[in-house]
Amino acid sequence: MSDASYYNPADLAKFGKISEWQPEMGRKFFDYYGEVFKEGALSEREKALIALAVAHVVQCPYCIDAYTADSLQKGADEAQMMEAVHVGAAIKGGATLVHATMMMNKAKELSM
Amino acid sequence: MKSLHAQHHALADSTYQLDVLNPAQTVGARFPAFAAKLRETGLLPLRPTEMKVMQINVGKMCNQVCKHCHVDAGPDRTEIMTRETMQQCLDALAQTDIQVVDLTGGAPEMNPDFRWFVEGISALGRQVIVRCNLTIIVANKKYNDLPEFFVKHGVQVVSSLPHFAAGRTDAQRGEGVFDRSMRALHMLNAVGYGIEGSGLMLDLVYNPSGAFLPGNQVSLEREFKQRLTRDHGVSFNNLLAITNLPVSRFLDYLIESGNYDGYMDKLVQAYNPVAAANVMCRSTISVGWDGLLYDCDFNQMLDLPVATASARHIRDFDLDALQNRNIVVNQHCYGCTAGAGSSCGGATA
């Protein structure tokens, strides 16, 4: 069996290289990215926890790796990190279930 | 848990630690020499500025065995400073204008001559800082009056509390340390420490409970204040964010957990020239329990003495010779120059 995988942890450190094939868009993206994560109306720790929750929802291994480390570095503890993931899970689950209202509407429309 | 020294662990030997850290090592990843980084920044040789702090390690004896301790301190360590060496420190201080004396250990309060020494420094009119681990205050009845003793001498108390969550603190400092630390903090608050307007300074030290760098000191302080006030009714003045250096037990943790290469890479990548220019060794002299002189407490634990031809012991203290020395650097120094920088006073950049 090959050890090959679509995901390689070492690729996380190469994120910046995406600018090589499109420097202008890459620069604009990373400038924006840096600006987003600066302390503002939300603290850096709160932003790291939001990123951690979203990372799980979009199921990005690179982002989970990066924002687990970043959340710890920004002073979050295990309980805060797990609660953040639950918030993501609740929204994802809720987003599925709230569509059930469409199903119910359609079923009622078609039923006697 | 025993100290590395008591376990006869290979890392109890400073020569072995330096071998592990050496950039020419053949095992594991290689990292650029710290001295070369300093040269690129125009800071080599690293030279002292005005000597403002005398940091004195009065011994390796401690009631705790923290997993990250660079001193490898613990109850099984017997190396402590004698009163004779303390007197030599007082004699040296009397010939200088050094205004701040920073007492560290181990738990400095466990040295039987600790109070005598604080009284002596205080009589010279110098500011005393005690790096108090908090739990010593509640460890035994004979230490219960330490808060009152500190008040009497206007001591500035600096105490480690790696997290406002009990689990993360206990993971680093030992089971039950968080609860005992809260009891001690209440006792310090009760006599005025950390209370606005009292003039009695109580600073907390945050250092990461793992293989990552500290976050923004200002943000962490805000969070600590909010949580400690709300959850425990505890007050303090400043939070000092300190990076763990790859020395002794923290080095052991990094190697055992498979985090050594990743952590060193983080430190090297985060090298900050501004932090490098502000490293505390430039304005500090460090005195070991046996009176030998070092550029900092980390160099002390790695047995890297001051690079002067003579005057290497506090009994021979020679300010001019020390001010003309080149500061000894090695790979562990990356810990003080990463990100916002790190010193016993917190961030430096």
Chai-1 contact restraints between the chains, C-beta under 6 A:
chainA,res_idxA,chainB,res_idxB,connection_type,confidence,min_distance_angstrom,max_distance_angstrom,comment,restraint_id
A,S43,B,S219,contact,1.0,0.0,6.0,A-B,restraint_1
A,E44,B,N216,contact,1.0,0.0,6.0,A-B,restraint_2
A,E44,B,S219,contact,1.0,0.0,6.0,A-B,restraint_3
A,A69,B,F212,contact,1.0,0.0,6.0,A-B,restraint_4
A,L72,B,F212,contact,1.0,0.0,6.0,A-B,restraint_5
A,Q73,B,F212,contact,1.0,0.0,6.0,A-B,restraint_6
A,Q73,B,L213,contact,1.0,0.0,6.0,A-B,restraint_7
A,Q73,B,G215,contact,1.0,0.0,6.0,A-B,restraint_8
A,K74,B,G215,contact,1.0,0.0,6.0,A-B,restraint_9
A,G75,B,G215,contact,1.0,0.0,6.0,A-B,restraint_10
A,G75,B,L220,contact,1.0,0.0,6.0,A-B,restraint_11
A,G75,B,E223,contact,1.0,0.0,6.0,A-B,restraint_12
A,D77,B,A165,contact,1.0,0.0,6.0,A-B,restraint_13
A,D77,B,R168,contact,1.0,0.0,6.0,A-B,restraint_14
